[in-house]
Amino acid sequence: MGEERDFDHVLAEFGPALRRLAGSYENDPGRRDDLAQEIAIALWRALPRFRGECSLRTFVYRVAHNRALTHVWRRGRAATRDMAEAEQVIDPAESAESRVARGQRRERLDAAIRTLPIVHRQVLTLALEDLSHTEIAGVLGIRENAVAVRLTRARQALRADLLGLRA
């Protein structure tokens, strides 16, 4: 009963971020939902083994990224480069034109993120979820300086892509 409550708490706290993470690995809505479900199952199985040696947040993202990588590798190809529009909260005061423009900018950003190599996509996705370099290093099992280098390279590649500087 306690484990079930812990699992429900984790899903309530991290669910939206985990869905965004799944979206950075999978474009197709059905496969993205499958990946989100695989992540939830992996968390349900892993939570009893959580010993508190890192933060719960780091643990959750580590499990999620490992499951996402397994998902990509199992499919035997590079991660999907296209992504459907991310879940958005609609502001009723915002004009239709503004929503369309914001949606187009988001689609362009998401598409550019998906073109990054997985090692860069991972650090960028976690940074966009406001994880610190220390937390990202813990999730990915790398050193903080490697996080900083990968994040810098990811941002440079992303900037080049969005500005049309990449061929």
N, C-alpha and C positions, 0 to 999 in steps of 0.2 A: 504494500500500500504506500509506504514512504517513497520507494523508488519510483512508483507511478507518479506521485506528487512532484518529485524532483524533476522527472522527465517533462511533465506538464509545465512546470515553472521554466525550464530551459527553453521549451518551444515557445512559450509566451514571450520570454525575454529576447530570444535570438531568432525567432521565426522569420520576420521580415528580412533581416540581414542574410540569413541562410538562403532565402529564396533569391535574393539579389546575387549571392555568390553562385548559386546554381545557374542563374542566367548568364553569368560571365563564362560559363563552361559549355552551355547548351542553348542553341537557338530555338529549336523546335519546341513549341509549347508542351506537347505531350511528353517528349523526352526530358524537358526541363522539369516538369512535374514529377516524372519518374525519378530523376536525380534528387530532387528535393525530398522525395519519399525515402530514397536510399540513404540520404544523409540522416533523416529522422530515425530510421531503423538502426543505422550505425551508432547514433548517439544513444539510443535506448539500450543497445547492447554494451556500449562503452561506459556509460555512467556509473554502473556498479564498481568499475575498476578505477574511478577517479579518486586519487589519494590526496589531492590538495597540494601536490608538489609544484603546481603552477596555478594561475587563476582559472576559474571556471571558464571565463571568456577565452583564454588561450587554449584550454582543453577542447572547448566546443569547436573553435575554428580549426584546430589541428585535425580533429576527427572529420570535419566537413571537407577540408582540403584534401585529405587523404582519400576520402570516399570519391570526391570529384575527380581526382587523378586516376583512380581505379576505373571509374566510369569512362573516362576518355581513353585510357589504355585498352580497356576491354573492347571498345568499339573498333580498335585497331586503326585509328586515324587521328589526325590532328583535331584539336577541339574545333567545334563548329564556329565559323566566322560571322555568321549572321545571328542577330538576336531580335526577338520580338520586342515590342515596346514594353518598357518596365512598368510595373504597377505605379500609378500616379494618383495622388490625391488632387481632386479637381477643386479649384478655388472658384466659387460661384461668381465672385466679383471680377474674375479675370475674363477678358474678352476671348472669343473663339479664335481670333487671329493670334493672340498671345499664346494660347494653349497649343495651337498648331506649331508656331515657331519654336516654343519650348520643347515640344515633342520631337521636332526635327533635329534640334540641337542635341537632345538626349540620344536619339537614334544614331546620329553621327558619332557622338562620343562612344557609345556602346560598341558600334561597329569598329571604331579605331582601337578600342581596348581589346577586342577579340582578335585583332591582327597581331597583337604582341605575342612573343614567345611566352609559354606558360610561366616560366620563372619570373618574368616581368609582370605578367598579368596577376600573378598571385600577390606580389608585394603591393601593387597598385590597388587591387581590389580590397585588400586588408587596410591599406592606408585610407582609402575612401570610406571605410567603416570606422575611422578614427582610432585604429589601433596604433599604439606607439611603436617605435622601432624595436624596443625590447620585447613587446608582445608579439610583433611580427616574427622576430627571430625565434621566439619560443614556439610559435605555431609551425614555422617551417623547418625548425631544427638547424638554423644557420646562425652565424655571428651577426651582431648588430651592424658592423661595418659592411658586411655583405648586403644587408638590407638597404643601407644607405646607397651603396653603389648600384644595386638593382633598381631601386626606386628612381635614382637620378637618370639612369639609362632608359627606364620605362617612360619617364616624363619627357625626356628628349625625343624619344621615338614617337610618342603620342603627339607632342607639339609639332613635330615635323609632318606627321600624317595629317593632322587637322589643318595645318597651314598649307598643305599641298606640296611640301618640300620633298616628300618621298616619291620615288618613281613607282 
